[in-house]
Amino acid sequence: MNSINPSKPILKSLSYLDSTPKLSIHRKIHHHQSNRSQICTIKSIYKHESRNFSVGSNRADWQSSCAILASNVVSQQSTEKTDGGNADITSINGVHQTLDLVPVQQETNLPKPLSITDLSPAPMHGSQLRVAYQGVPGAYSEAAAGKAYPNCEAIPCDQFEVAFQAVELWIADRAVLPVENSLGGSIHRNYDLLLRHNLHIVGEVQLPVHHCLLVLPGVRKEYLNRVISHPQALSQCELTLTKLGLSVAREAVDDTAGAAEFIATHNLRDTAAIASARAAELYGLQILADGIQDDSSNVTRFVMLAREPIIPRTDRPFKTSIVFAHDKGTSVLFKVLSAFAFRNISLTKIESRPYRNRPIRVVGDASTGTAKHFEYMFYVDFEASMADPRAQNALAEVQEFTSFLRVLGSYPMDMTPWSPSNRDM
């Protein structure tokens, strides 16, 4: 990954697109206008597609349908009816199967139409791939972006929300964001944002986390009054800090590299930061203690997000992420999970989050009932490609029991070996 100047501006909001200093970014957006119009035209043919999950008659049909399914939200809303109720109008990708198309002769100079395979992955337009991440240079998310897309142009964003919007507005080609840590658990904010935004998971990367205690040059631990870092980093190093004799205040900040930058900027000689070795290099800090995480098996899982889904395959291990909701009681969850168990599909994760639109329901008579329960969305990851008939049939069954179903992405699993002694992280 290219080295990054710590002074590089961080994307903070959308209002900067209208400001004069950011005209270079505006030009980048203008550079994609022609391509964006082509893609929008392709998207528009999905307008009248059926909501129902179905398995294509052949692999080519299924691959096209699967990519559409990954961008659909299956809910209880009524679907649009075709004009006249013509039963023989069956469409795949919005194109009637009964329509005979005359192939264009090779000797013509007409441009070849874009197909869905041309959008997987999205074209880079001859430029370096731009990847958005949350934090400042030196953050673990920046390292994850470099591992996912070597030699990319990493774009720092001050919030997870901004990273999502950077991809949606064509400021970035991809986003790499954390979703869970082996010690700290799920990053709930990003699960909520996955549902709010219409981006697709196209890959995953697992990054070993190697924490260091950083101070200004010449500072000794006896001088320290506080340690600052991200809340998860503080909790992951609590026992080690105590063993080091650091009975000082712990203060939480937005990210680990941001803590290192804060110390360097304000010349704080009584404060240490928990961050990566790269952050020490970027901000001129000294590593007072190396590898201070309480557990060496500390790994953060990141997902790669794009505007378009990729076509699932079966020639390598794939993982699929879905989200669903139901309103018929807890027994439905058992039925949903049984759909995967019956087909011997392994679940790697299940996460429940309150349903924002309907957080509470009353049991019994609304005028006298007192029992209240939360409504939940369920996020599930399972080890199967959407090109696998088992996964297709499992989701067809799941749809029967759920009021809401969305495929967040079907993508290759990260199979790279992990080394806990890797200090480059």
N, C-alpha and C positions, 0 to 999 in steps of 0.2 A: 504493500500500500504506500502511496506517495506520502512523503513527509508533509506535515501541515503546519503552517505558521500559526502560533497561538493567537495572534491578533486577528485571524480570519473572522469576519463577521458571522454571528450566529443568527439563524432565522428565528425571529421572535414573534412575528405576527404577519397578517396578510396585508396590512396597510402600507408596508414598505414598498409594495409593488408600484405605488404611485409616486414614490419619492425619487428625486433626481439622482442620488448616489447609487441607486440600484438599477440604473438603466441597462447595465450589462445583463442582469438577470432577465429584464423585460425583453431584451433582444433574443435571449435563449428561448423564451416562450414563443416569440414571434417566429423563430426558426422552425417551430413544430406546427405552425398553424395548418399548413397544407396536409400534413400527415394526420393531424387531429380531425380534420374535416372528413378524410377518407374513413377513419375508424368510426366516427360518429354515424356515417352512412351505413356501415356494416351493422352497428349496434341497433339501428332503427328497425331492422328486419326482425328483431326478436319481439317486437311489440305485441303481436297477436299470438304468441306461442302458448301452448297449453301449460297449465300449472302442474298437471299430474306427472308423476315420475314414471318413466317407462324405459324399458330396455330395448335398444335398437335391434333391428333385424340382422344387422351385421356389424362388424367392428368399426367400419368407417362411420356408419350412422351413429353408433353409440359414442364415439369419440367426439363428434360434433355436438350431440345432445348433452354429453357430460359437461362440456365446457360451458354450455348455457345454464345447466343446472347449478353450476358453481356460482353463478351470479344471480340466481333467483331467490326470492323469499317466498316460501310456501306458507300461506296463511289461510284464514277462513274467509277472506274477502272473495266475493263472487268474481268469476273470470268474465272477460269480454266474450260475447257470443259472435260467431261469424255471421255475416250477412246471409239471410235466407236459410240458415241452419243447414247448409249443404253438407251432408255427411261424408262425401267423398273427398272433401278438401282436407287432406292430412299433410301437415307441414313439418319439415325438419329444417331448423335454422331459418324458418320463415319462407322457405321456397317450396312450392307445391310439387309433390312427387310426380304428379300427372303431367307436368309441363315439360315438353320436349324442347331442349335448347340446342341450337345449331352451333357447333364448335367453330371458333374463330380460326381461320386459316393461318398457318405459321408465317406466310409471307406478308401478312398485313403488319402495319406499324402501330396498331392499337396497343395501348399498355395492357399488361396482364392484370386482371383484377386481384386485389388482395384476398387471400384466403385466411381462414382462422389459424392455419399453421404459420402464416407470416407474422402473426401477433404473438407467437409463443416461442421464445421470449420476445417482448416488444423490441422493435428495431432501435438501435442506438444512433441511427442517423449519422454514422461515421464519426461520432464524437465519443469521448470517454464516458463510461457509465457513471452516472451520478447517483449516489446512495445517501439517503437521509438517515440520521440517527439522532437520538436524544442525548444532550450533554455538550461538553466542550472537548476540544482535542485532548487526547490522553485518556478519555473515558473507555470503559470496557466495551461499550457499544461501538465505539470507533474501531476497536480491535476486531469485534465480531463482523463489522462491515467489511474490513479488509480480508478476513478469513473467507467470508461468503463470496466476495467479489474482489479478487486480487487486482491491484493497480487501479482501483476505482477512485473517483473523486468523491471523498467523503464530505457530506454537507452537515455541519452541526446545527441542531435545533434546540431551542430552550425548553420545549415541551413535547410530550408524545403526540398531542393533538396537531402540532405544527408539522411534525414529520409525516403524519397521514395526509395532511392537506398539501404538503409539498409535492407528493406523488400525484395527488388528484389534479393539481394545477399545472402539472408538467414541469415543475421546477426541478424535480428529481425523477429518476427513472425507477428507483426502488427505495424501499425503506427497510431497515433492519432494526427490529425492536425486541426487547426481552419479554418473555411471557411467563417464565418460571425459573426458580433457582432451587438447586437440590437441597439447600439448607433452609432458605427463607420462604419457599413455597411460591405461589402464583403472584404475578404482578397484575392485580385485578383491574387496574386502570386500562391496561391494554386489551384485556378481554372485553371490557365495555366498549372500547373504541372500535374493535373489530366488528361489532354488531352495528355501530352507528355509521361507519363508513363503508363504502362499496369497493374496498380493495380485496385482493385475493392472495392467499398464502401460496407462494410458489416454491418454497424451500425452507429448510431449517438448518441451524448451525449451533453446535454446542461448544461453549467456550469455557475452559478452566479459568477460575478466578484466583489470582495470586496477589494477595494484599501486602502492601508495604506501609510502614510508618514513616512519613515524610516530614522533614523540618527544614528550616533555613540552614545554610552552611554554618557550622560552628556551634549550633544549638545542642545542648545535652538534655537528657530526659529530666534532670533535676530542675531545669528551667521551666518545664511545661506546667500550665495550669488547666488546659483543656485539649480535647481531641475532637476534631470535626470530620464528618463524612456523611455519606448516605445512610439512612436508618438501617438498612439491611447490612451494610458493611460494618457498622458499629456493633450490631448484634452478632455478626459472624466472627468478631475478633474480641469479644468481651472477656473470655477466660484468659486469652494470651495477654491482653493489656493488664489484667490483674497480676499475672505472673511476672510481668515486667516491672511491677511496682508502680504503675501509673494509676494512682487513686485520684484521678482528676475528673473534671466535668466532661460529659459527652454531649455534644451538640450536633443536631441533624441539619444537613443542607441538602440541596436538590440532587447533587451527584458527586461522585468521588473525585473526579478530575477538577470539578468546580471548587472543591475544598482546597485542593493544591493551588489552584490559581488564586484563590482568595488570600491564602497565606503569603504568596509571592507578591501579589499586588499591594497588600497593606503592610508588608514587612513585619509580620507578626512573629516575634521571637519567643513567645510564650505559648504557641499553639502548634499542634501537630495535625497532620491530615492522614487519613487512611485512603490510599489510592494505589494506582499501578506504578511499576517502575518507569514506564514510558511517561507518565505524568511528572515524575521527578526530573526526567531528562528535559521535558519541554519547558518546565517552569523554574529550572535551576535550583531544585531542592535536593537535600541530602537524604539518603535512605538510612534512617536510624535503626530500623529493625526490618528484616526481610522475612516474608512468608508468615505473617502473623495471624492468618485465619486459623480458627480453632480446629477445623477439620480440613484435611488436605483434599478430600473428595468434594470440592466445592465447584460446582459447574452451573453455569447459567445457559438456559436454552433460549435462543433467539429465532424469530421467524422472519422470512424475507417476504415483503409485500410488493405487489405490482398491480397495475391497472387492469391487466387481462390475466385470466387463468392460463395455466399450461395444460397441454393434453396429457392425461394420465397414461402410463405404460405399465407393462407387466414384466419387463426384462430386468428390473432391479427392485429392491425393496422400496415400497411406497408407504406413506402415511396419509390418512385423510382426517380432516378436522371438520366437525359439524356442530351446529347449535340448534336446539329444539326447545319447545315449551309444550305443556299440556295443561288441561284444566279439568281433568277427570279423576283427581286424587293420586295418591302415591302408588297405587297398584299399576298405573300405566308405566311408571319408570321400570318396574320389573319386566313388563312385557317388552319394552324397548331394548333393555339389556339382553333379554332372552333372544331377540332377533340376531344379535351378534354371537352369543354363546352357542346357539343352535348350529351356526355355520362355522364354528371354530375360528372366529375372528377375535384376535386379542385386542383388548382395550388398554391403551397406555396412559390414559388420563380421563377423569371425569370431574368436572368443576361446576358447581352450582352458583348462580348469581341471582339476586332478586330481579324480578321482572319489573322494569322501570315503569311500564305503562299500567300495570295492575299489581302494585306491591302488596295489597292486602285484600282478602276476601272474608266475608262473614259466613259462618256455618249456621244453618237453620233459618228460623224466621228472622228477617232483617230487622224487624221492630223490637224483638226481644232477645235475639241471639247475642252472645258475648264472646264466643270462641272466634279468634281471628288467626289466620295463617298467612304466611308469605307465599306469593306466587314466584316460581323460580324458572330461570332459563338454565339449561344444562349444556355445557360445552363438553364434547367428547372427542378424543383422538383415538383412532384405531389403525392397526397395522394391516392395511390392504389398500390397493389401488382402486380407484373408481372404474378402471378398465377391467377389474376382476368381477365376474358374474356374481360371486358371493356377496361382494359389497353392494352391487346393484340391487340384488334381491333383498338384502338386509334393509337398505334404505326404503325400498318399496313397501316393506312391512312396517318399518318405523313410521312412515308417513300416515299409515292408517290409524295410529294411536295418538298422533300429535296434532296440535292446533297450529304449530309454527315449525318450520324446518328450513334450514339454510346450510348449504355446503360452503364452508369457508375456504376450502382448498384441498386438492389432492396433489401431493408433492413428494419428491425423493427424500428418504430418510438420511440423516447425517450418519454415515458409517465410518468416519475417520477415527482412528485410534486415539485414545485419550492418555496424556501423560501428566500426572499431578505435579511433576517437578519442572514443568515448562515455565521459565521465568519471563518469557517474552510477553506474557499476558499482563 
